[in-house]
Amino acid sequence: MHELAITEGIIRAAVPEAEKHGAKRILEIRLRIGDLSGVIPECIQEYFNIASIGTIAEGAAIKVERIPAAILCRDCGYEGAIERRRVRCPECGSADIKLTAGREYYVDSLEVE
């Protein structure tokens, strides 16, 4: 259910930014969402279709680019991607890791007219 609040935040960020640049309508909102963020892109689009009614974002497409999970292993120094289901270093198996990517979610860009 947190996708509703996230979707409302996307609209609160995108609409004023588009209006500031003289846009009459938002055609597309491009999001970047990390694999470990817990955000479900399909829910975002569903809520967006409802929450954007009456705004310049109504009817806009939501495009999502996934950000894979990545770590830094504090034991062996490995830096790179990990499997979503296995949060351990793929090189040495250590659980002493720092997550460096995969929890993000943000508006990357807008396409407007």
C-alpha positions, 0 to 999 in steps of 0.5 A: 500500500505504500505505493500510493504514497510513493505515487502521490509523491511522484505527482507532487514532484513531477507536476510543479517541475513540468509547470515551471518549464511551461509544460502543458502536459506530461507525456511520460515519467521515467522512474529508476527503481532499485530491485531491493526498494520494495516498490512494485512498478505495476502498482505505481502505474495503477495508482498513478492512473487514478491519482493523476486525474485532473492534473497535467500528468493525467494519461502519462506513461510510467516507464521504469528502469530497474537498478540491480542490487550491488554490494561492496564486500568488506572481507574480500573487496568484491564490488558488483551485482548480487542476486536479489534472493542471496544477499551475500558476497558471490565471491567469498560468501561473506555476509559482511557487506555494504549495499551500494545500489538497489534501494533507490526509487526516484523520478529520473526524467519527464517527457512533456509537451 
